[in-house]
Amino acid sequence: MLFSHPKSSIRLMWRRQIFRLRRISPIWFVIVVTCVLFLIIHVPNPFSARYNRIPIDQDVQWNNVREILELKEDIFQSVTLSNNIKIIQQGSEKQETNSIILIVLYTTVFRAEKFCTLSGERIFGESCPAKHRCQWSCDPTKFREADALIFHAYDIPFARPSMPDRSETKPNSVWILWSDEPPSIINYALFNKYNFNWTISYKFDSEVSIATYGLFSKRDKSLSNNEYQQWIRKEFSNRENGALWFVSNCKSKRRLELFHNLKRASKVLVEGYGRCVDYYPLHLCGGSSRCEYDYMSNFKFYLSFESNTCRDYITEKFYKAFYHGLIPIAYGPDKSDYDRFAPKNSFLHIDDFDKDMSQLATHLEEVHSNLTLFSMYHEWRKNYEVIIDGKALERVRMCELCQRLMNVRKNEMIYYKNLERFYTDKCD
Protein backbone atom coordinates (compact mmCIF):
# COMPACT_ATOMS: atom_id res chain seq x y z
CA MET A 1 0.00 0.00 0.00
CA LEU A 2 1.31 3.48 -0.91
CA PHE A 3 1.12 6.45 1.47
CA SER A 4 1.39 10.12 0.43
CA HIS A 5 4.27 12.06 1.95
CA PRO A 6 3.15 14.43 4.78
CA LYS A 7 5.08 17.36 3.26
CA SER A 8 3.25 16.88 -0.02
CA SER A 9 -0.13 17.04 1.78
CA ILE A 10 0.82 20.26 3.58
CA ARG A 11 2.12 21.80 0.35
CA LEU A 12 -1.14 20.88 -1.43
CA MET A 13 -3.19 22.42 1.40
CA TRP A 14 -1.28 25.73 1.20
CA ARG A 15 -1.72 25.87 -2.58
CA ARG A 16 -5.47 25.51 -2.16
CA GLN A 17 -5.58 28.29 0.48
CA ILE A 18 -3.52 30.63 -1.69
CA PHE A 19 -5.81 29.93 -4.63
CA ARG A 20 -8.86 30.83 -2.52
CA LEU A 21 -7.22 34.04 -1.27
CA ARG A 22 -6.51 35.12 -4.86
CA ARG A 23 -10.22 34.95 -5.58
CA ILE A 24 -11.04 37.40 -2.74
CA SER A 25 -11.55 40.99 -3.85
CA PRO A 26 -8.69 43.41 -2.90
CA ILE A 27 -11.30 45.61 -1.23
CA TRP A 28 -11.64 43.06 1.59
CA PHE A 29 -7.90 43.22 2.24
CA VAL A 30 -8.16 47.01 2.56
CA ILE A 31 -11.11 46.69 4.97
CA VAL A 32 -9.32 44.13 7.17
CA VAL A 33 -6.09 46.19 7.32
CA THR A 34 -8.11 49.34 8.13
CA CYS A 35 -9.94 47.57 10.97
CA VAL A 36 -6.69 46.24 12.43
CA LEU A 37 -5.10 49.71 12.34
CA PHE A 38 -8.22 51.22 13.96
CA LEU A 39 -8.07 48.70 16.81
CA ILE A 40 -4.35 49.29 17.34
CA ILE A 41 -4.89 53.05 17.56
CA HIS A 42 -8.13 53.20 19.57
CA VAL A 43 -8.27 50.13 21.79
CA PRO A 44 -6.65 50.91 25.17
CA ASN A 45 -3.48 49.10 26.08
CA PRO A 46 -4.27 47.35 29.37
CA PHE A 47 -0.58 47.49 30.35
CA SER A 48 -0.37 51.27 29.93
CA ALA A 49 0.70 53.33 32.96
CA ARG A 50 -2.55 55.22 32.45
CA TYR A 51 -4.39 52.31 34.06
CA ASN A 52 -2.08 51.89 37.06
CA ARG A 53 -3.47 52.64 40.51
CA ILE A 54 -2.45 55.92 42.11
CA PRO A 55 -1.50 55.33 45.75
CA ILE A 56 -3.39 57.39 48.34
CA ASP A 57 -1.75 58.04 51.70
CA GLN A 58 -3.92 59.92 54.21
CA ASP A 59 -4.18 60.09 57.97
CA VAL A 60 -6.87 61.27 60.37
CA GLN A 61 -6.42 62.85 63.79
CA TRP A 62 -9.02 61.53 66.22
CA ASN A 63 -9.87 65.04 67.46
CA ASN A 64 -10.71 66.08 63.89
CA VAL A 65 -13.74 63.78 63.74
CA ARG A 66 -15.22 64.99 67.02
CA GLU A 67 -18.28 66.58 65.37
CA ILE A 68 -19.64 63.37 63.85
CA LEU A 69 -18.84 61.43 67.04
CA GLU A 70 -20.85 63.92 69.09
CA LEU A 71 -23.75 63.73 66.63
CA LYS A 72 -23.72 59.96 66.84
CA GLU A 73 -23.58 60.00 70.65
CA ASP A 74 -26.64 62.27 70.78
CA ILE A 75 -28.55 59.76 68.65
CA PHE A 76 -27.44 56.85 70.83
CA GLN A 77 -28.48 58.59 74.04
CA SER A 78 -32.01 59.08 72.70
CA VAL A 79 -32.48 55.42 71.74
CA THR A 80 -33.93 52.98 74.25
CA LEU A 81 -35.85 50.37 72.27
CA SER A 82 -35.98 50.12 68.48
CA ASN A 83 -39.21 48.35 67.51
CA ASN A 84 -38.05 44.88 68.52
CA ILE A 85 -34.99 45.26 66.29
CA LYS A 86 -32.37 46.13 68.89
CA ILE A 87 -32.91 45.55 72.60
CA ILE A 88 -31.08 48.08 74.77
CA GLN A 89 -30.61 48.18 78.52
CA GLN A 90 -28.51 51.15 79.60
CA GLY A 91 -25.71 50.44 82.07
CA SER A 92 -25.72 51.87 85.58
CA GLU A 93 -22.19 53.21 86.00
CA LYS A 94 -18.81 53.34 84.34
CA GLN A 95 -16.50 50.42 84.99
CA GLU A 96 -13.28 51.39 86.75
CA THR A 97 -10.59 49.22 85.21
CA ASN A 98 -7.40 49.66 83.25
CA SER A 99 -7.07 46.06 82.12
CA ILE A 100 -6.28 45.17 78.53
CA ILE A 101 -9.31 44.60 76.29
CA LEU A 102 -8.79 41.51 74.13
CA ILE A 103 -10.47 41.69 70.71
CA VAL A 104 -10.52 38.40 68.81
CA LEU A 105 -11.31 38.30 65.10
CA TYR A 106 -12.92 34.87 65.03
CA THR A 107 -13.45 34.64 61.27
CA THR A 108 -11.49 35.84 58.30
CA VAL A 109 -12.55 38.96 56.36
CA PHE A 110 -13.42 38.00 52.79
CA ARG A 111 -11.40 34.79 53.30
CA ALA A 112 -8.26 36.70 54.38
CA GLU A 113 -6.72 37.48 57.76
CA LYS A 114 -7.02 41.07 58.98
CA PHE A 115 -4.57 43.16 61.05
CA CYS A 116 -2.93 39.98 62.40
CA THR A 117 0.67 41.19 62.17
CA LEU A 118 0.12 44.91 62.78
CA SER A 119 1.00 46.88 65.90
CA GLY A 120 -1.69 48.59 67.98
CA GLU A 121 -0.83 52.00 66.53
CA ARG A 122 -1.22 50.73 62.97
CA ILE A 123 -4.58 49.11 63.80
CA PHE A 124 -6.15 51.82 65.96
CA GLY A 125 -4.15 54.86 64.85
CA GLU A 126 -1.46 56.90 66.58
CA SER A 127 -3.94 59.55 67.75
CA CYS A 128 -6.46 57.05 69.17
CA PRO A 129 -6.86 57.78 72.90
CA ALA A 130 -7.54 54.10 73.71
CA LYS A 131 -4.88 52.50 71.50
CA HIS A 132 -2.91 51.04 74.45
CA ARG A 133 -6.02 49.53 76.07
CA CYS A 134 -6.96 47.22 73.18
CA GLN A 135 -5.18 44.12 71.95
CA TRP A 136 -6.04 42.52 68.61
CA SER A 137 -5.80 38.78 67.95
CA CYS A 138 -6.61 36.58 64.95
CA ASP A 139 -6.41 33.39 67.02
CA PRO A 140 -9.96 31.94 67.30
CA THR A 141 -8.83 29.53 70.03
CA LYS A 142 -8.71 32.54 72.40
CA PHE A 143 -12.50 32.97 72.24
CA ARG A 144 -12.93 31.91 75.89
CA GLU A 145 -10.82 34.78 77.18
CA ALA A 146 -11.92 37.42 74.64
CA ASP A 147 -13.67 40.60 75.77
CA ALA A 148 -14.98 41.09 72.24
CA LEU A 149 -15.46 38.58 69.42
CA ILE A 150 -15.79 39.81 65.84
CA PHE A 151 -17.52 37.74 63.16
CA HIS A 152 -17.46 38.92 59.54
CA ALA A 153 -20.86 38.16 57.98
CA TYR A 154 -19.55 36.97 54.62
CA ASP A 155 -17.12 34.57 56.32
CA ILE A 156 -19.35 33.02 59.00
CA PRO A 157 -20.28 30.04 56.76
CA PHE A 158 -16.55 29.34 56.32
CA ALA A 159 -15.61 29.72 60.00
CA ARG A 160 -13.04 27.15 61.15
CA PRO A 161 -13.54 26.17 63.88
CA SER A 162 -17.31 26.56 63.66
CA MET A 163 -19.17 29.25 65.61
CA PRO A 164 -18.65 28.91 69.39
CA ASP A 165 -21.43 28.47 71.90
CA ARG A 166 -22.29 31.49 74.05
CA SER A 167 -21.89 29.42 77.20
CA GLU A 168 -18.21 28.86 76.33
CA THR A 169 -17.34 32.57 76.26
CA LYS A 170 -17.11 35.20 78.99
CA PRO A 171 -20.56 36.15 80.37
CA ASN A 172 -20.02 39.79 79.44
CA SER A 173 -18.16 39.25 76.16
CA VAL A 174 -19.39 41.42 73.29
CA TRP A 175 -20.31 39.52 70.12
CA ILE A 176 -19.95 41.77 67.09
CA LEU A 177 -21.23 41.24 63.54
CA TRP A 178 -19.10 43.05 60.96
CA SER A 179 -20.70 43.69 57.57
CA ASP A 180 -20.60 46.65 55.19
CA GLU A 181 -22.73 44.96 52.54
CA PRO A 182 -26.41 45.78 51.79
CA PRO A 183 -29.12 43.15 52.34
CA SER A 184 -29.26 42.48 48.60
CA ILE A 185 -25.89 40.72 49.03
CA ILE A 186 -26.08 39.25 52.56
CA ASN A 187 -29.05 37.38 54.05
CA TYR A 188 -29.03 38.85 57.54
CA ALA A 189 -31.93 36.71 58.76
CA LEU A 190 -29.45 33.83 59.03
CA PHE A 191 -27.65 35.57 61.91
CA ASN A 192 -30.57 36.33 64.25
CA LYS A 193 -29.94 33.10 66.18
CA TYR A 194 -26.57 34.38 67.45
CA ASN A 195 -28.04 37.41 69.30
CA PHE A 196 -25.16 39.68 68.33
CA ASN A 197 -24.58 42.51 70.78
CA TRP A 198 -23.05 45.05 68.39
CA THR A 199 -22.63 45.67 64.69
CA ILE A 200 -19.86 47.22 62.64
CA SER A 201 -21.48 48.55 59.49
CA TYR A 202 -22.35 51.51 57.28
CA LYS A 203 -25.51 52.16 59.33
CA PHE A 204 -25.15 55.27 61.46
CA ASP A 205 -26.89 53.62 64.42
CA SER A 206 -24.48 50.69 64.45
CA GLU A 207 -22.19 50.71 67.47
CA VAL A 208 -19.22 51.17 65.10
CA SER A 209 -20.11 53.03 61.92
CA ILE A 210 -18.14 56.16 61.14
CA ALA A 211 -15.64 56.10 58.27
CA THR A 212 -17.12 53.04 56.56
CA TYR A 213 -16.65 54.29 53.00
CA GLY A 214 -15.34 57.82 53.55
CA LEU A 215 -15.08 60.61 56.09
CA PHE A 216 -14.98 64.39 56.42
CA SER A 217 -12.16 65.46 58.71
CA LYS A 218 -11.76 68.93 60.20
CA ARG A 219 -8.64 70.69 58.92
CA ASP A 220 -5.95 71.51 61.46
CA LYS A 221 -5.69 74.91 59.78
CA SER A 222 -8.38 76.45 57.60
CA LEU A 223 -7.57 77.53 54.06
CA SER A 224 -7.08 81.27 53.71
CA ASN A 225 -9.49 83.15 51.46
CA ASN A 226 -6.65 83.79 49.00
CA GLU A 227 -5.74 80.07 48.85
CA TYR A 228 -9.36 79.12 48.30
CA GLN A 229 -9.97 81.76 45.60
CA GLN A 230 -6.94 80.62 43.63
CA TRP A 231 -8.09 77.00 43.83
CA ILE A 232 -11.75 77.63 42.93
CA ARG A 233 -10.95 79.81 39.91
CA LYS A 234 -8.54 77.23 38.55
CA GLU A 235 -11.03 74.39 39.04
CA PHE A 236 -13.88 76.33 37.45
CA SER A 237 -11.77 77.16 34.42
CA ASN A 238 -10.19 73.71 33.93
CA ARG A 239 -13.35 71.64 34.32
CA GLU A 240 -15.01 72.15 30.95
CA ASN A 241 -17.50 69.28 31.02
CA GLY A 242 -20.70 68.66 32.96
CA ALA A 243 -21.44 65.39 34.79
CA LEU A 244 -19.48 62.12 34.85
CA TRP A 245 -20.48 58.61 35.92
CA PHE A 246 -18.51 55.38 36.26
CA VAL A 247 -20.84 52.39 36.56
CA SER A 248 -20.39 48.63 36.36
CA ASN A 249 -23.46 47.22 38.18
CA CYS A 250 -26.27 47.10 35.63
CA LYS A 251 -28.91 45.53 37.90
CA SER A 252 -30.18 48.84 39.30
CA LYS A 253 -32.45 49.89 36.41
CA ARG A 254 -33.79 52.99 38.16
CA ARG A 255 -30.44 54.77 38.28
CA LEU A 256 -29.74 53.87 34.64
CA GLU A 257 -33.09 55.41 33.72
CA LEU A 258 -32.21 58.58 35.67
CA PHE A 259 -28.85 58.79 33.89
CA HIS A 260 -30.35 58.50 30.40
CA ASN A 261 -33.08 61.04 31.23
CA LEU A 262 -30.50 63.52 32.51
CA LYS A 263 -28.27 62.97 29.48
CA ARG A 264 -31.18 63.74 27.14
CA ALA A 265 -32.30 66.81 29.12
CA SER A 266 -28.90 68.42 29.74
CA LYS A 267 -27.20 70.95 27.48
CA VAL A 268 -23.87 70.37 29.23
CA LEU A 269 -22.01 67.13 28.62
CA VAL A 270 -23.24 64.20 30.74
CA GLU A 271 -21.00 61.19 30.16
CA GLY A 272 -21.03 57.66 31.49
CA TYR A 273 -18.38 54.93 31.40
CA GLY A 274 -18.66 51.25 32.23
CA ARG A 275 -20.26 48.14 30.83
CA CYS A 276 -23.79 49.49 31.38
CA VAL A 277 -23.49 52.67 29.35
CA ASP A 278 -20.49 52.69 26.98
CA TYR A 279 -18.20 50.52 24.86
CA TYR A 280 -17.07 48.15 27.62
CA PRO A 281 -14.88 46.02 27.65
CA LEU A 282 -12.75 48.31 25.46
CA HIS A 283 -12.88 50.91 28.24
CA LEU A 284 -10.45 49.81 30.95
CA CYS A 285 -10.53 52.77 33.34
CA GLY A 286 -10.36 51.22 36.83
CA GLY A 287 -10.87 52.71 40.27
CA SER A 288 -8.11 54.97 41.66
CA SER A 289 -6.23 54.87 38.35
CA ARG A 290 -4.51 57.67 36.46
CA CYS A 291 -7.22 57.24 33.84
CA GLU A 292 -9.98 57.83 36.40
CA TYR A 293 -8.15 60.89 37.76
CA ASP A 294 -7.80 62.37 34.26
CA TYR A 295 -11.50 61.98 33.54
CA MET A 296 -12.58 63.38 36.90
CA SER A 297 -10.35 66.42 36.42
CA ASN A 298 -12.39 67.50 33.38
CA PHE A 299 -15.89 67.42 34.90
CA LYS A 300 -17.68 69.62 37.42
CA PHE A 301 -20.20 67.05 38.69
CA TYR A 302 -20.23 63.35 39.49
CA LEU A 303 -23.28 61.06 39.54
CA SER A 304 -22.99 59.35 42.93
CA PHE A 305 -25.86 56.98 42.18
CA GLU A 306 -26.15 54.10 44.64
CA SER A 307 -27.44 50.66 43.66
CA ASN A 308 -30.12 50.74 46.38
CA THR A 309 -31.88 53.15 48.73
CA CYS A 310 -31.21 51.41 52.08
CA ARG A 311 -30.80 53.81 54.96
CA ASP A 312 -27.26 55.21 55.37
CA TYR A 313 -25.92 53.13 52.46
CA ILE A 314 -23.61 55.86 51.15
CA THR A 315 -20.53 54.36 49.53
CA GLU A 316 -17.18 55.52 48.17
CA LYS A 317 -18.97 56.85 45.05
CA PHE A 318 -20.03 59.85 47.13
CA TYR A 319 -16.74 60.54 48.90
CA LYS A 320 -14.53 59.92 45.86
CA ALA A 321 -16.32 62.72 43.99
CA PHE A 322 -15.37 65.21 46.73
CA TYR A 323 -11.79 63.93 46.79
CA HIS A 324 -11.39 64.59 43.07
CA GLY A 325 -12.90 68.09 43.31
CA LEU A 326 -16.36 67.36 41.86
CA ILE A 327 -19.83 68.17 43.16
CA PRO A 328 -21.69 64.90 43.82
CA ILE A 329 -25.22 64.42 42.52
CA ALA A 330 -26.64 61.88 44.97
CA TYR A 331 -29.25 59.20 44.45
CA GLY A 332 -29.81 56.48 47.05
CA PRO A 333 -30.94 56.95 50.67
CA ASP A 334 -32.98 59.98 51.76
CA LYS A 335 -31.22 63.31 51.64
CA SER A 336 -31.41 63.53 55.45
CA ASP A 337 -29.03 60.54 55.63
CA TYR A 338 -26.47 62.38 53.51
CA ASP A 339 -26.88 65.55 55.59
CA ARG A 340 -25.60 63.71 58.66
CA PHE A 341 -22.31 62.86 56.92
CA ALA A 342 -21.57 65.77 54.57
CA PRO A 343 -21.07 69.52 55.16
CA LYS A 344 -23.91 71.86 54.31
CA ASN A 345 -24.23 72.93 50.64
CA SER A 346 -21.62 70.44 49.47
CA PHE A 347 -23.72 68.22 47.18
CA LEU A 348 -26.92 67.92 45.14
CA HIS A 349 -29.61 65.31 45.75
CA ILE A 350 -32.17 64.38 43.13
CA ASP A 351 -34.90 64.71 45.78
CA ASP A 352 -34.21 68.47 45.64
CA PHE A 353 -35.65 68.36 42.13
CA ASP A 354 -38.46 65.86 42.78
CA LYS A 355 -36.46 63.37 40.69
CA ASP A 356 -37.22 65.57 37.64
CA MET A 357 -34.11 65.35 35.46
CA SER A 358 -35.14 68.40 33.43
CA GLN A 359 -35.08 70.56 36.56
CA LEU A 360 -31.75 69.07 37.58
CA ALA A 361 -30.33 69.66 34.09
CA THR A 362 -31.31 73.32 34.24
CA HIS A 363 -29.60 73.75 37.60
CA LEU A 364 -26.44 72.01 36.35
CA GLU A 365 -26.28 74.43 33.44
CA GLU A 366 -26.55 77.38 35.86
CA VAL A 367 -23.82 76.09 38.16
CA HIS A 368 -21.63 75.07 35.22
CA SER A 369 -21.56 78.64 33.88
CA ASN A 370 -21.61 80.64 37.12
CA LEU A 371 -18.47 80.86 39.26
CA THR A 372 -20.36 82.17 42.29
CA LEU A 373 -22.81 79.25 42.26
CA PHE A 374 -20.00 76.78 41.61
CA SER A 375 -18.03 78.20 44.54
CA MET A 376 -21.01 77.87 46.90
CA TYR A 377 -20.77 74.08 46.65
CA HIS A 378 -17.07 74.11 47.55
CA GLU A 379 -16.98 76.59 50.46
CA TRP A 380 -16.79 73.66 52.90
CA ARG A 381 -13.28 72.88 51.66
CA LYS A 382 -11.92 75.81 53.65
CA ASN A 383 -12.54 73.90 56.89
CA TYR A 384 -12.74 70.21 55.95
CA GLU A 385 -10.95 67.62 53.90
CA VAL A 386 -12.36 64.32 52.67
CA ILE A 387 -10.69 61.01 53.53
CA ILE A 388 -10.97 58.02 51.16
CA ASP A 389 -7.75 56.14 51.95
CA GLY A 390 -8.88 52.68 53.05
CA LYS A 391 -6.14 52.21 55.66
CA ALA A 392 -6.83 55.59 57.24
CA LEU A 393 -10.56 54.85 57.39
CA GLU A 394 -9.94 51.46 59.00
CA ARG A 395 -7.86 53.06 61.74
CA VAL A 396 -10.73 55.41 62.57
CA ARG A 397 -13.23 52.54 62.65
CA MET A 398 -11.04 50.40 64.91
CA CYS A 399 -10.42 53.35 67.22
CA GLU A 400 -14.18 53.86 67.54
CA LEU A 401 -14.50 50.17 68.37
CA CYS A 402 -11.79 50.33 71.02
CA GLN A 403 -13.18 53.55 72.54
CA ARG A 404 -16.67 52.07 72.76
CA LEU A 405 -15.40 48.86 74.37
CA MET A 406 -13.47 50.91 76.91
CA ASN A 407 -16.63 52.82 77.85
CA VAL A 408 -18.96 49.84 78.33
CA ARG A 409 -20.93 50.36 81.55
CA LYS A 410 -21.79 47.86 84.24
CA ASN A 411 -24.98 45.88 83.54
CA GLU A 412 -25.16 47.32 80.02
CA MET A 413 -26.94 44.92 77.70
CA ILE A 414 -27.54 45.23 73.96
CA TYR A 415 -28.48 42.60 71.46
CA TYR A 416 -30.01 42.52 68.00
CA LYS A 417 -33.30 40.67 67.88
CA ASN A 418 -33.92 41.18 64.15
CA LEU A 419 -30.85 41.91 62.05
CA GLU A 420 -32.80 41.58 58.82
CA ARG A 421 -35.10 44.46 59.74
CA PHE A 422 -32.14 46.47 60.96
CA TYR A 423 -30.36 46.24 57.61
CA THR A 424 -33.43 46.48 55.34
CA ASP A 425 -34.59 49.77 56.84
CA LYS A 426 -35.97 51.94 53.98
CA CYS A 427 -34.68 49.57 51.29
CA ASP A 428 -36.80 49.63 48.12
C-alpha positions, 0 to 999 in steps of 0.5 A: 500500500502506498502512502502520500508524503506528509510534506506533499499534503501540507504543500497541497493544502497551502496551494489551495488556500492561496488559490482561494485568497486570490479569488477574494476581492482586494477591497476586503484586504483594505477593509481588514487592514483598516480595521486592524489599524483602527483597533491598534490606535483606539483600543486601550493598552491594558498594560499602559501606565494610564491604568495603574493605581495611584497610591493614596496616603492619608491620615486622620487625627481623632480630634478632627472627627469629634463633630460626627462622634458627638452627633452619633452619641446624641442619637445613641443617648435618645435610643432605648428600644428600636421596635423589637430590632435592637434591645437596649438596657442602659448600664448603671455606672462606668467600669473602673478598670485599666485592664487590657481589652482583648479583641478576637477576630474569630473569622477571616474577612473575605477569606483573608486574615485582617490586622494579624501582624500589625501593631496597635498604633497601625490598627487603631491609629497613633492619635487614638486615645484608647490604643494602648487599652486594646489588643487585637488577635486573629487566634480563634482559640482565644475565644474563651478569654476574649472581651470582644469577638468579631464575626465577619458576615460573609465569612461566618459560613466558612468559620473554622472552627465553627461558631462557638457556643455562648456558654463557652465565652465570657458572660459579658463578652461582646459579640460583634457582627461586621458587615458593610454589605447591603441586604441584597448581598447578605441574608441577615436573617441567618444571623438572628440566632446568634443574638449579636450585641453590636454591629460594625457597618455603614448604618449610622446607628451601628455601634461602630459606623463612622468612616465606613466608605469615607469621612470628612475630617476637620482641617488643622488649619483652615484655608485662607481666602486667597488660597481658596480663591486661587483653587476655585478659579482654577477648578472652574476654568479647567473643568469644561464638562458637565457630569461624569459617571462610572458604573459597572453594576447594571442591575439597578435599572432605576439609576440607569433610567435617571442617567439617560433622562439627565443625558437627554435633558442636559445641554452640558455634557453628561457622560457615562463609562462602564459596561452598562453605558459605553463601549465596555470592555474596550474601556479599561478605566479602573478605580483609583487609576490615572485614567480615572483621575484624568477623567474626573479632572475634566468634569464639574459634577459626578453622579454618585448613584447608589445601587439601592436606597437602604438607609445610610448606604452611602458608599465611596462613590459619594466621597470619591467625587469630593476627593477629586474636586467634583460636586456629587449628585446623589441618588440612594438613601434619603437626603437627610441621611447624607446631611448627617455625613456631609457639610452643608451645601456640598452636594446635590440630591435628586430629591431636591428636584423631585427626581425631575431630570429636566429641573436638575439639568437646568440647575447644572447648566446654571452652576456650570456657567456661574463661578459664584454658584459653583463656589457655593458648593465648595466653600466647605473645603476651607474647613474640611478635607475628605478622607478616602484612603482605606487604611486611614478609614480602617484606623478610625473605625477600629479606634471607635471600636476600642473607645466604645469597648473601653466605655462599656458600663456595668450591667449594660446589655444590647443585642439585636433581635432582628438583624434583617429588619435592621439592615433592610430599613428603607430599602426599596 
